[in-house]
Amino acid sequence: MKTRTARTTAALDAARRRTGVGILFGSVTLYCNTSDSPAREVEIHVKELVRLLTAELYCPACRRLLTLHLVETREERHVADEPAARLNVIDQLYERQHPGEATPLAALFSVSLDDLIARVLVDGARA
């Protein structure tokens, strides 16, 4: 059975290989299992220019070893963040046009990227 540090090392090495350059530009999400720690999740934005990130990462609140949740390259993170960013913009535009109303799901999921860009441009021209 692999240790926690061995699993983290393997995940970091796999992400380094996915970048194609052998170093990681991306993010590492970890969590603290300790019941008495005030921290739950720790996210590290990584740029391995001079030195590689160690697999032994500790909680900033309780100083115990963190458990790996996810390692993403910068490109993977960008792809994962894009839908959330799009939903955020749609939600903000709806709020401007309908103050105090909740954004209906149909409004969130029925907008193409071209429509979204057009709405942002029109909204920006009004401001």
A tleap script that builds the chain and sets N, CA, C and O, in Angstrom:
source leaprc.protein.ff14SB
mol = sequence {
  NMET LYS THR ARG THR ALA ARG THR THR ALA
  ALA LEU ASP ALA ALA ARG ARG ARG THR GLY
  VAL GLY ILE LEU PHE GLY SER VAL THR LEU
  TYR CYS ASN THR SER ASP SER PRO ALA ARG
  GLU VAL GLU ILE HIE VAL LYS GLU LEU VAL
  ARG LEU LEU THR ALA GLU LEU TYR CYS PRO
  ALA CYS ARG ARG LEU LEU THR LEU HIE LEU
  VAL GLU THR ARG GLU GLU ARG HIE VAL ALA
  ASP GLU PRO ALA ALA ARG LEU ASN VAL ILE
  ASP GLN LEU TYR GLU ARG GLN HIE PRO GLY
  GLU ALA THR PRO LEU ALA ALA LEU PHE SER
  VAL SER LEU ASP ASP LEU ILE ALA ARG VAL
  LEU VAL ASP GLY ALA ARG CALA
}
set mol.1.N position { 0.837 -1.185 0.000 }
set mol.1.CA position { 0.000 0.000 0.000 }
set mol.1.C position { 0.886 1.253 0.000 }
set mol.1.O position { 1.848 1.348 0.762 }
set mol.2.N position { 0.545 2.199 -0.858 }
set mol.2.CA position { 1.337 3.420 -0.952 }
set mol.2.C position { 1.074 4.337 0.226 }
set mol.2.O position { -0.045 4.423 0.733 }
set mol.3.N position { 2.124 5.018 0.650 }
set mol.3.CA position { 1.963 6.003 1.708 }
set mol.3.C position { 1.371 7.276 1.120 }
set mol.3.O position { 1.339 7.453 -0.098 }
set mol.4.N position { 0.911 8.148 1.982 }
set mol.4.CA position { 0.359 9.429 1.551 }
set mol.4.C position { 1.382 10.222 0.751 }
set mol.4.O position { 1.044 10.806 -0.279 }
set mol.5.N position { 2.627 10.249 1.213 }
set mol.5.CA position { 3.686 10.983 0.513 }
set mol.5.C position { 3.978 10.358 -0.843 }
set mol.5.O position { 4.225 11.079 -1.810 }
set mol.6.N position { 3.955 9.027 -0.934 }
set mol.6.CA position { 4.200 8.342 -2.211 }
set mol.6.C position { 3.092 8.656 -3.219 }
set mol.6.O position { 3.368 8.850 -4.402 }
set mol.7.N position { 1.840 8.705 -2.753 }
set mol.7.CA position { 0.729 9.050 -3.651 }
set mol.7.C position { 0.871 10.489 -4.150 }
set mol.7.O position { 0.624 10.769 -5.323 }
set mol.8.N position { 1.266 11.389 -3.267 }
set mol.8.CA position { 1.457 12.783 -3.656 }
set mol.8.C position { 2.601 12.904 -4.651 }
set mol.8.O position { 2.488 13.627 -5.641 }
set mol.9.N position { 3.695 12.208 -4.400 }
set mol.9.CA position { 4.840 12.221 -5.321 }
set mol.9.C position { 4.417 11.728 -6.700 }
set mol.9.O position { 4.755 12.340 -7.714 }
set mol.10.N position { 3.679 10.625 -6.737 }
set mol.10.CA position { 3.232 10.062 -8.015 }
set mol.10.C position { 2.321 11.042 -8.762 }
set mol.10.O position { 2.440 11.188 -9.979 }
set mol.11.N position { 1.425 11.705 -8.053 }
set mol.11.CA position { 0.510 12.662 -8.689 }
set mol.11.C position { 1.259 13.885 -9.207 }
set mol.11.O position { 0.965 14.376 -10.297 }
set mol.12.N position { 2.221 14.379 -8.438 }
set mol.12.CA position { 3.025 15.522 -8.889 }
set mol.12.C position { 3.853 15.148 -10.111 }
set mol.12.O position { 3.940 15.922 -11.064 }
set mol.13.N position { 4.461 13.963 -10.087 }
set mol.13.CA position { 5.261 13.507 -11.228 }
set mol.13.C position { 4.396 13.341 -12.478 }
set mol.13.O position { 4.821 13.690 -13.579 }
set mol.14.N position { 3.193 12.812 -12.309 }
set mol.14.CA position { 2.287 12.644 -13.448 }
set mol.14.C position { 1.902 14.002 -14.035 }
set mol.14.O position { 1.846 14.155 -15.255 }
set mol.15.N position { 1.639 14.973 -13.187 }
set mol.15.CA position { 1.300 16.318 -13.671 }
set mol.15.C position { 2.487 16.958 -14.376 }
set mol.15.O position { 2.316 17.643 -15.384 }
set mol.16.N position { 3.679 16.741 -13.856 }
set mol.16.CA position { 4.885 17.268 -14.529 }
set mol.16.C position { 5.024 16.669 -15.932 }
set mol.16.O position { 5.395 17.367 -16.876 }
set mol.17.N position { 4.729 15.391 -16.061 }
set mol.17.CA position { 4.795 14.751 -17.379 }
set mol.17.C position { 3.727 15.317 -18.317 }
set mol.17.O position { 3.974 15.493 -19.510 }
set mol.18.N position { 2.537 15.601 -17.771 }
set mol.18.CA position { 1.452 16.139 -18.605 }
set mol.18.C position { 1.776 17.522 -19.149 }
set mol.18.O position { 1.251 17.905 -20.195 }
set mol.19.N position { 2.633 18.285 -18.463 }
set mol.19.CA position { 2.979 19.610 -18.976 }
set mol.19.C position { 3.863 19.524 -20.206 }
set mol.19.O position { 3.891 20.447 -21.021 }
set mol.20.N position { 4.583 18.425 -20.344 }
set mol.20.CA position { 5.465 18.248 -21.478 }
set mol.20.C position { 6.839 18.872 -21.294 }
set mol.20.O position { 7.703 18.715 -22.157 }
set mol.21.N position { 7.061 19.573 -20.193 }
set mol.21.CA position { 8.362 20.212 -19.955 }
set mol.21.C position { 9.026 19.727 -18.665 }
set mol.21.O position { 10.130 20.158 -18.334 }
set mol.22.N position { 8.357 18.835 -17.941 }
set mol.22.CA position { 8.967 18.242 -16.759 }
set mol.22.C position { 8.906 19.070 -15.491 }
set mol.22.O position { 9.430 18.660 -14.456 }
set mol.23.N position { 8.272 20.234 -15.560 }
set mol.23.CA position { 8.059 21.042 -14.359 }
set mol.23.C position { 6.586 21.422 -14.304 }
set mol.23.O position { 5.894 21.424 -15.322 }
set mol.24.N position { 6.124 21.739 -13.119 }
set mol.24.CA position { 4.694 21.993 -12.938 }
set mol.24.C position { 4.398 23.471 -12.839 }
set mol.24.O position { 4.957 24.180 -12.003 }
set mol.25.N position { 3.517 23.922 -13.697 }
set mol.25.CA position { 2.847 25.210 -13.565 }
set mol.25.C position { 1.386 24.834 -13.410 }
set mol.25.O position { 0.772 24.343 -14.357 }
set mol.26.N position { 0.825 25.052 -12.246 }
set mol.26.CA position { -0.555 24.643 -12.035 }
set mol.26.C position { -0.975 24.827 -10.607 }
set mol.26.O position { -0.542 25.759 -9.929 }
set mol.27.N position { -1.833 23.922 -10.147 }
set mol.27.CA position { -2.322 24.036 -8.773 }
set mol.27.C position { -2.418 22.661 -8.129 }
set mol.27.O position { -2.647 21.647 -8.788 }
set mol.28.N position { -2.236 22.670 -6.830 }
set mol.28.CA position { -2.330 21.470 -6.014 }
set mol.28.C position { -3.356 21.761 -4.923 }
set mol.28.O position { -3.232 22.743 -4.192 }
set mol.29.N position { -4.360 20.909 -4.820 }
set mol.29.CA position { -5.375 21.057 -3.787 }
set mol.29.C position { -5.203 19.914 -2.795 }
set mol.29.O position { -5.162 18.743 -3.172 }
set mol.30.N position { -5.105 20.276 -1.531 }
set mol.30.CA position { -4.908 19.299 -0.468 }
set mol.30.C position { -5.924 19.575 0.632 }
set mol.30.O position { -6.540 20.640 0.667 }
set mol.31.N position { -6.096 18.607 1.532 }
set mol.31.CA position { -6.970 18.868 2.660 }
set mol.31.C position { -6.363 18.302 3.933 }
set mol.31.O position { -5.529 17.398 3.912 }
set mol.32.N position { -6.819 18.873 5.044 }
set mol.32.CA position { -6.334 18.468 6.360 }
set mol.32.C position { -7.366 17.547 7.002 }
set mol.32.O position { -8.528 17.919 7.168 }
set mol.33.N position { -6.929 16.349 7.358 }
set mol.33.CA position { -7.823 15.363 7.981 }
set mol.33.C position { -7.990 15.561 9.476 }
set mol.33.O position { -8.842 14.924 10.096 }
set mol.34.N position { -7.197 16.424 10.050 }
set mol.34.CA position { -7.165 16.565 11.495 }
set mol.34.C position { -8.456 17.196 12.001 }
set mol.34.O position { -8.842 18.273 11.548 }
set mol.35.N position { -9.120 16.534 12.934 }
set mol.35.CA position { -10.420 17.017 13.405 }
set mol.35.C position { -10.317 18.316 14.200 }
set mol.35.O position { -11.278 19.083 14.251 }
set mol.36.N position { -9.178 18.569 14.815 }
set mol.36.CA position { -9.066 19.783 15.621 }
set mol.36.C position { -8.391 20.947 14.876 }
set mol.36.O position { -8.093 21.979 15.478 }
set mol.37.N position { -8.153 20.780 13.574 }
set mol.37.CA position { -7.540 21.856 12.793 }
set mol.37.C position { -8.621 22.777 12.245 }
set mol.37.O position { -9.656 22.301 11.778 }
set mol.38.N position { -8.397 24.087 12.294 }
set mol.38.CA position { -9.381 25.011 11.715 }
set mol.38.C position { -9.325 25.035 10.185 }
set mol.38.O position { -10.231 25.570 9.547 }
set mol.39.N position { -8.286 24.469 9.597 }
set mol.39.CA position { -8.147 24.447 8.142 }
set mol.39.C position { -8.769 23.176 7.591 }
set mol.39.O position { -8.677 22.116 8.210 }
set mol.40.N position { -9.393 23.276 6.445 }
set mol.40.CA position { -9.937 22.115 5.759 }
set mol.40.C position { -9.222 21.893 4.441 }
set mol.40.O position { -8.727 20.798 4.176 }
set mol.41.N position { -9.167 22.927 3.615 }
set mol.41.CA position { -8.598 22.787 2.286 }
set mol.41.C position { -7.476 23.789 2.097 }
set mol.41.O position { -7.573 24.940 2.523 }
set mol.42.N position { -6.410 23.339 1.453 }
set mol.42.CA position { -5.266 24.196 1.156 }
set mol.42.C position { -5.013 24.096 -0.341 }
set mol.42.O position { -4.898 22.998 -0.884 }
set mol.43.N position { -4.928 25.235 -1.000 }
set mol.43.CA position { -4.650 25.250 -2.426 }
set mol.43.C position { -3.346 25.993 -2.659 }
set mol.43.O position { -3.134 27.088 -2.138 }
set mol.44.N position { -2.472 25.376 -3.453 }
set mol.44.CA position { -1.179 25.963 -3.757 }
set mol.44.C position { -1.096 26.175 -5.267 }
set mol.44.O position { -1.262 25.234 -6.043 }
set mol.45.N position { -0.840 27.403 -5.673 }
set mol.45.CA position { -0.598 27.700 -7.085 }
set mol.45.C position { 0.906 27.553 -7.293 }
set mol.45.O position { 1.697 28.258 -6.666 }
set mol.46.N position { 1.293 26.641 -8.170 }
set mol.46.CA position { 2.676 26.200 -8.278 }
set mol.46.C position { 3.344 26.751 -9.535 }
set mol.46.O position { 2.759 26.771 -10.618 }
set mol.47.N position { 4.588 27.197 -9.358 }
set mol.47.CA position { 5.465 27.540 -10.489 }
set mol.47.C position { 6.847 27.003 -10.158 }
set mol.47.O position { 7.616 27.627 -9.427 }
set mol.48.N position { 7.143 25.851 -10.703 }
set mol.48.CA position { 8.412 25.192 -10.408 }
set mol.48.C position { 9.496 25.721 -11.345 }
set mol.48.O position { 9.866 25.037 -12.299 }
set mol.49.N position { 9.992 26.879 -11.101 }
set mol.49.CA position { 11.038 27.440 -11.946 }
set mol.49.C position { 12.430 27.006 -11.487 }
set mol.49.O position { 13.257 26.597 -12.302 }
set mol.50.N position { 12.680 27.093 -10.209 }
set mol.50.CA position { 14.002 26.811 -9.666 }
set mol.50.C position { 14.018 25.480 -8.925 }
set mol.50.O position { 14.996 24.735 -8.993 }
set mol.51.N position { 12.945 25.190 -8.228 }
set mol.51.CA position { 12.919 24.023 -7.357 }
set mol.51.C position { 11.591 23.296 -7.481 }
set mol.51.O position { 10.551 23.935 -7.631 }
set mol.52.N position { 11.609 21.962 -7.421 }
set mol.52.CA position { 10.391 21.175 -7.491 }
set mol.52.C position { 9.655 21.201 -6.155 }
set mol.52.O position { 10.270 21.259 -5.090 }
set mol.53.N position { 8.346 21.158 -6.234 }
set mol.53.CA position { 7.514 21.121 -5.037 }
set mol.53.C position { 7.702 19.781 -4.330 }
set mol.53.O position { 7.693 18.732 -4.973 }
set mol.54.N position { 7.867 19.815 -3.045 }
set mol.54.CA position { 8.031 18.593 -2.260 }
set mol.54.C position { 6.686 17.898 -2.077 }
set mol.54.O position { 5.643 18.549 -2.114 }
set mol.55.N position { 6.702 16.606 -1.884 }
set mol.55.CA position { 5.477 15.849 -1.667 }
set mol.55.C position { 5.024 15.899 -0.213 }
set mol.55.O position { 3.887 15.544 0.096 }
set mol.56.N position { 5.900 16.335 0.672 }
set mol.56.CA position { 5.531 16.438 2.078 }
set mol.56.C position { 5.061 17.856 2.352 }
set mol.56.O position { 5.859 18.749 2.634 }
set mol.57.N position { 3.757 18.045 2.265 }
set mol.57.CA position { 3.161 19.359 2.446 }
set mol.57.C position { 2.340 19.350 3.733 }
set mol.57.O position { 1.572 18.423 3.991 }
set mol.58.N position { 2.513 20.388 4.523 }
set mol.58.CA position { 1.921 20.421 5.851 }
set mol.58.C position { 0.884 21.528 5.972 }
set mol.58.O position { 0.972 22.565 5.315 }
set mol.59.N position { -0.094 21.280 6.822 }
set mol.59.CA position { -1.170 22.236 7.077 }
set mol.59.C position { -0.596 23.497 7.716 }
set mol.59.O position { 0.160 23.407 8.684 }
set mol.60.N position { -0.941 24.669 7.190 }
set mol.60.CA position { -0.431 25.903 7.795 }
set mol.60.C position { -1.038 26.186 9.168 }
set mol.60.O position { -0.481 26.968 9.938 }
set mol.61.N position { -2.167 25.563 9.480 }
set mol.61.CA position { -2.826 25.821 10.764 }
set mol.61.C position { -2.370 24.884 11.873 }
set mol.61.O position { -2.144 25.324 13.001 }
set mol.62.N position { -2.231 23.578 11.561 }
set mol.62.CA position { -1.895 22.620 12.624 }
set mol.62.C position { -0.551 21.936 12.409 }
set mol.62.O position { -0.096 21.189 13.275 }
set mol.63.N position { 0.083 22.176 11.281 }
set mol.63.CA position { 1.414 21.650 10.964 }
set mol.63.C position { 1.446 20.132 10.778 }
set mol.63.O position { 2.506 19.518 10.897 }
set mol.64.N position { 0.294 19.525 10.487 }
set mol.64.CA position { 0.277 18.082 10.217 }
set mol.64.C position { 0.267 17.850 8.709 }
set mol.64.O position { -0.106 18.733 7.937 }
set mol.65.N position { 0.681 16.654 8.302 }
set mol.65.CA position { 0.778 16.306 6.895 }
set mol.65.C position { -0.589 16.385 6.220 }
set mol.65.O position { -1.575 15.849 6.727 }
set mol.66.N position { -0.637 17.060 5.069 }
set mol.66.CA position { -1.877 17.205 4.321 }
set mol.66.C position { -2.102 15.990 3.415 }
set mol.66.O position { -1.160 15.278 3.069 }
set mol.67.N position { -3.352 15.770 3.043 }
set mol.67.CA position { -3.735 14.706 2.129 }
set mol.67.C position { -4.032 15.326 0.770 }
set mol.67.O position { -4.760 16.314 0.671 }
set mol.68.N position { -3.464 14.739 -0.268 }
set mol.68.CA position { -3.662 15.254 -1.622 }
set mol.68.C position { -5.088 15.015 -2.098 }
set mol.68.O position { -5.654 13.939 -1.900 }
set mol.69.N position { -5.654 16.029 -2.723 }
set mol.69.CA position { -6.968 15.896 -3.355 }
set mol.69.C position { -6.830 15.920 -4.875 }
set mol.69.O position { -7.401 15.074 -5.562 }
set mol.70.N position { -6.067 16.898 -5.410 }
set mol.70.CA position { -6.025 17.089 -6.849 }
set mol.70.C position { -4.768 17.841 -7.264 }
set mol.70.O position { -4.337 18.766 -6.575 }
set mol.71.N position { -4.180 17.445 -8.391 }
set mol.71.CA position { -3.076 18.186 -9.006 }
set mol.71.C position { -3.508 18.492 -10.436 }
set mol.71.O position { -3.860 17.587 -11.191 }
set mol.72.N position { -3.480 19.766 -10.802 }
set mol.72.CA position { -3.861 20.175 -12.151 }
set mol.72.C position { -2.766 21.047 -12.758 }
set mol.72.O position { -2.176 21.888 -12.081 }
set mol.73.N position { -2.509 20.834 -14.037 }
set mol.73.CA position { -1.619 21.746 -14.750 }
set mol.73.C position { -2.380 23.052 -14.975 }
set mol.73.O position { -3.597 23.110 -14.802 }
set mol.74.N position { -1.661 24.079 -15.355 }
set mol.74.CA position { -2.308 25.375 -15.601 }
set mol.74.C position { -3.388 25.239 -16.675 }
set mol.74.O position { -4.469 25.814 -16.547 }
set mol.75.N position { -3.099 24.488 -17.718 }
set mol.75.CA position { -4.054 24.305 -18.800 }
set mol.75.C position { -5.294 23.543 -18.326 }
set mol.75.O position { -6.418 23.906 -18.672 }
set mol.76.N position { -5.088 22.496 -17.540 }
set mol.76.CA position { -6.221 21.736 -17.003 }
set mol.76.C position { -7.081 22.612 -16.111 }
set mol.76.O position { -8.309 22.540 -16.154 }
set mol.77.N position { -6.437 23.433 -15.308 }
set mol.77.CA position { -7.176 24.332 -14.405 }
set mol.77.C position { -7.980 25.352 -15.199 }
set mol.77.O position { -9.119 25.662 -14.850 }
set mol.78.N position { -7.388 25.870 -16.262 }
set mol.78.CA position { -8.082 26.843 -17.096 }
set mol.78.C position { -9.347 26.226 -17.701 }
set mol.78.O position { -10.412 26.845 -17.697 }
set mol.79.N position { -9.219 25.008 -18.218 }
set mol.79.CA position { -10.374 24.318 -18.794 }
set mol.79.C position { -11.445 24.084 -17.729 }
set mol.79.O position { -12.634 24.246 -18.001 }
set mol.80.N position { -11.034 23.706 -16.526 }
set mol.80.CA position { -11.981 23.453 -15.440 }
set mol.80.C position { -12.647 24.737 -14.948 }
set mol.80.O position { -13.813 24.713 -14.554 }
set mol.81.N position { -11.926 25.853 -14.965 }
set mol.81.CA position { -12.462 27.120 -14.459 }
set mol.81.C position { -13.362 27.844 -15.449 }
set mol.81.O position { -14.190 28.660 -15.044 }
set mol.82.N position { -13.216 27.562 -16.735 }
set mol.82.CA position { -13.961 28.311 -17.751 }
set mol.82.C position { -15.478 28.234 -17.581 }
set mol.82.O position { -16.131 29.276 -17.628 }
set mol.83.N position { -16.069 27.056 -17.385 }
set mol.83.CA position { -17.528 27.019 -17.217 }
set mol.83.C position { -18.005 27.820 -15.999 }
set mol.83.O position { -19.033 28.494 -16.065 }
set mol.84.N position { -17.273 27.748 -14.907 }
set mol.84.CA position { -17.667 28.503 -13.709 }
set mol.84.C position { -17.580 30.004 -13.957 }
set mol.84.O position { -18.436 30.762 -13.501 }
set mol.85.N position { -16.550 30.433 -14.678 }
set mol.85.CA position { -16.416 31.852 -14.996 }
set mol.85.C position { -17.569 32.318 -15.874 }
set mol.85.O position { -18.116 33.403 -15.679 }
set mol.86.N position { -17.928 31.490 -16.834 }
set mol.86.CA position { -19.041 31.832 -17.731 }
set mol.86.C position { -20.337 31.964 -16.934 }
set mol.86.O position { -21.086 32.922 -17.127 }
set mol.87.N position { -20.607 31.014 -16.043 }
set mol.87.CA position { -21.814 31.081 -15.216 }
set mol.87.C position { -21.810 32.320 -14.339 }
set mol.87.O position { -22.857 32.930 -14.122 }
set mol.88.N position { -20.654 32.692 -13.837 }
set mol.88.CA position { -20.537 33.876 -12.992 }
set mol.88.C position { -20.918 35.133 -13.767 }
set mol.88.O position { -21.637 35.987 -13.248 }
set mol.89.N position { -20.443 35.252 -15.001 }
set mol.89.CA position { -20.763 36.423 -15.826 }
set mol.89.C position { -22.260 36.461 -16.130 }
set mol.89.O position { -22.890 37.514 -16.031 }
set mol.90.N position { -22.826 35.315 -16.498 }
set mol.90.CA position { -24.263 35.265 -16.784 }
set mol.90.C position { -25.058 35.683 -15.555 }
set mol.90.O position { -26.016 36.449 -15.660 }
set mol.91.N position { -24.662 35.184 -14.398 }
set mol.91.CA position { -25.337 35.524 -13.146 }
set mol.91.C position { -25.254 37.029 -12.861 }
set mol.91.O position { -26.243 37.641 -12.456 }
set mol.92.N position { -24.091 37.615 -13.071 }
set mol.92.CA position { -23.930 39.060 -12.842 }
set mol.92.C position { -24.786 39.882 -13.808 }
set mol.92.O position { -25.421 40.856 -13.403 }
set mol.93.N position { -24.802 39.493 -15.074 }
set mol.93.CA position { -25.623 40.214 -16.055 }
set mol.93.C position { -27.106 40.111 -15.712 }
set mol.93.O position { -27.834 41.099 -15.806 }
set mol.94.N position { -27.555 38.928 -15.317 }
set mol.94.CA position { -28.956 38.751 -14.947 }
set mol.94.C position { -29.294 39.607 -13.736 }
set mol.94.O position { -30.355 40.231 -13.690 }
set mol.95.N position { -28.403 39.640 -12.761 }
set mol.95.CA position { -28.631 40.437 -11.544 }
set mol.95.C position { -28.763 41.920 -11.891 }
set mol.95.O position { -29.589 42.617 -11.301 }
set mol.96.N position { -27.975 42.404 -12.823 }
set mol.96.CA position { -28.075 43.816 -13.227 }
set mol.96.C position { -29.425 44.122 -13.860 }
set mol.96.O position { -30.007 45.181 -13.625 }
set mol.97.N position { -29.919 43.177 -14.670 }
set mol.97.CA position { -31.182 43.402 -15.366 }
set mol.97.C position { -32.400 43.063 -14.512 }
set mol.97.O position { -33.498 43.554 -14.775 }
set mol.98.N position { -32.212 42.225 -13.491 }
set mol.98.CA position { -33.312 41.783 -12.630 }
set mol.98.C position { -32.866 41.835 -11.165 }
set mol.98.O position { -32.709 40.788 -10.536 }
set mol.99.N position { -32.661 43.026 -10.618 }
set mol.99.CA position { -32.140 43.134 -9.244 }
set mol.99.C position { -33.001 42.383 -8.225 }
set mol.99.O position { -34.229 42.473 -8.230 }
set mol.100.N position { -32.324 41.649 -7.363 }
set mol.100.CA position { -33.008 40.946 -6.280 }
set mol.100.C position { -33.629 39.616 -6.667 }
set mol.100.O position { -34.126 38.896 -5.800 }
set mol.101.N position { -33.612 39.272 -7.956 }
set mol.101.CA position { -34.184 37.996 -8.391 }
set mol.101.C position { -33.083 36.948 -8.509 }
set mol.101.O position { -31.944 37.258 -8.857 }
set mol.102.N position { -33.440 35.721 -8.218 }
set mol.102.CA position { -32.498 34.616 -8.412 }
set mol.102.C position { -32.399 34.316 -9.906 }
set mol.102.O position { -33.391 34.394 -10.630 }
set mol.103.N position { -31.220 33.980 -10.349 }
set mol.103.CA position { -31.020 33.657 -11.760 }
set mol.103.C position { -31.617 32.285 -12.054 }
set mol.103.O position { -31.234 31.301 -11.421 }
set mol.104.N position { -32.548 32.203 -13.004 }
set mol.104.CA position { -33.135 30.896 -13.318 }
set mol.104.C position { -32.120 29.979 -13.999 }
set mol.104.O position { -31.247 30.442 -14.732 }
set mol.105.N position { -32.243 28.690 -13.754 }
set mol.105.CA position { -31.316 27.728 -14.358 }
set mol.105.C position { -31.326 27.817 -15.876 }
set mol.105.O position { -30.282 27.663 -16.510 }
set mol.106.N position { -32.476 28.062 -16.458 }
set mol.106.CA position { -32.560 28.161 -17.916 }
set mol.106.C position { -31.672 29.287 -18.434 }
set mol.106.O position { -31.077 29.163 -19.504 }
set mol.107.N position { -31.578 30.380 -17.686 }
set mol.107.CA position { -30.719 31.496 -18.102 }
set mol.107.C position { -29.247 31.115 -17.990 }
set mol.107.O position { -28.425 31.559 -18.792 }
set mol.108.N position { -28.921 30.308 -17.015 }
set mol.108.CA position { -27.521 29.931 -16.811 }
set mol.108.C position { -27.012 28.977 -17.878 }
set mol.108.O position { -25.858 29.071 -18.296 }
set mol.109.N position { -27.854 28.070 -18.318 }
set mol.109.CA position { -27.366 26.994 -19.185 }
set mol.109.C position { -27.807 27.085 -20.639 }
set mol.109.O position { -27.547 26.168 -21.418 }
set mol.110.N position { -28.469 28.176 -21.019 }
set mol.110.CA position { -28.942 28.265 -22.400 }
set mol.110.C position { -28.236 29.362 -23.191 }
set mol.110.O position { -28.699 29.743 -24.267 }
set mol.111.N position { -27.134 29.867 -22.678 }
set mol.111.CA position { -26.437 30.971 -23.329 }
set mol.111.C position { -25.160 30.460 -23.993 }
set mol.111.O position { -24.314 29.844 -23.345 }
set mol.112.N position { -25.034 30.724 -25.291 }
set mol.112.CA position { -23.812 30.340 -25.999 }
set mol.112.C position { -22.712 31.362 -25.695 }
set mol.112.O position { -22.990 32.449 -25.188 }
set mol.113.N position { -21.487 31.013 -26.004 }
set mol.113.CA position { -20.377 31.935 -25.778 }
set mol.113.C position { -20.545 33.204 -26.604 }
set mol.113.O position { -20.259 34.295 -26.112 }
set mol.114.N position { -21.004 33.084 -27.856 }
set mol.114.CA position { -21.225 34.265 -28.701 }
set mol.114.C position { -22.293 35.181 -28.105 }
set mol.114.O position { -22.131 36.401 -28.090 }
set mol.115.N position { -23.392 34.586 -27.610 }
set mol.115.CA position { -24.441 35.391 -26.970 }
set mol.115.C position { -23.908 36.089 -25.723 }
set mol.115.O position { -24.222 37.250 -25.461 }
set mol.116.N position { -23.105 35.369 -24.968 }
set mol.116.CA position { -22.550 35.935 -23.745 }
set mol.116.C position { -21.658 37.133 -24.056 }
set mol.116.O position { -21.747 38.165 -23.391 }
set mol.117.N position { -20.803 36.999 -25.060 }
set mol.117.CA position { -19.920 38.106 -25.458 }
set mol.117.C position { -20.755 39.298 -25.897 }
set mol.117.O position { -20.462 40.433 -25.522 }
set mol.118.N position { -21.809 39.047 -26.700 }
set mol.118.CA position { -22.675 40.134 -27.154 }
set mol.118.C position { -23.353 40.829 -25.973 }
set mol.118.O position { -23.445 42.057 -25.951 }
set mol.119.N position { -23.823 40.066 -25.001 }
set mol.119.CA position { -24.482 40.657 -23.823 }
set mol.119.C position { -23.511 41.508 -23.010 }
set mol.119.O position { -23.870 42.584 -22.532 }
set mol.120.N position { -22.300 41.029 -22.861 }
set mol.120.CA position { -21.302 41.794 -22.109 }
set mol.120.C position { -20.992 43.091 -22.830 }
set mol.120.O position { -20.875 44.140 -22.196 }
set mol.121.N position { -20.856 43.033 -24.154 }
set mol.121.CA position { -20.569 44.255 -24.931 }
set mol.121.C position { -21.715 45.239 -24.831 }
set mol.121.O position { -21.483 46.433 -24.638 }
set mol.122.N position { -22.939 44.771 -24.956 }
set mol.122.CA position { -24.114 45.656 -24.857 }
set mol.122.C position { -24.205 46.237 -23.458 }
set mol.122.O position { -24.452 47.432 -23.294 }
set mol.123.N position { -24.006 45.398 -22.445 }
set mol.123.CA position { -24.072 45.867 -21.066 }
set mol.123.C position { -22.976 46.891 -20.783 }
set mol.123.O position { -23.205 47.871 -20.075 }
set mol.124.N position { -21.783 46.662 -21.338 }
set mol.124.CA position { -20.677 47.596 -21.155 }
set mol.124.C position { -20.941 48.923 -21.844 }
set mol.124.O position { -20.529 49.970 -21.345 }
set mol.125.N position { -21.621 48.895 -22.978 }
set mol.125.CA position { -21.932 50.128 -23.709 }
set mol.125.C position { -22.956 50.977 -22.948 }
set mol.125.O position { -22.953 52.203 -23.059 }
set mol.126.N position { -23.829 50.324 -22.178 }
set mol.126.CA position { -24.841 51.043 -21.387 }
set mol.126.C position { -24.212 51.752 -20.192 }
set mol.126.O position { -24.696 52.791 -19.743 }
set mol.127.N position { -23.136 51.178 -19.690 }
set mol.127.CA position { -22.535 51.700 -18.444 }
set mol.127.C position { -21.882 53.051 -18.643 }
set mol.127.O position { -21.336 53.618 -17.697 }
savepdb mol mol.pdb
quit
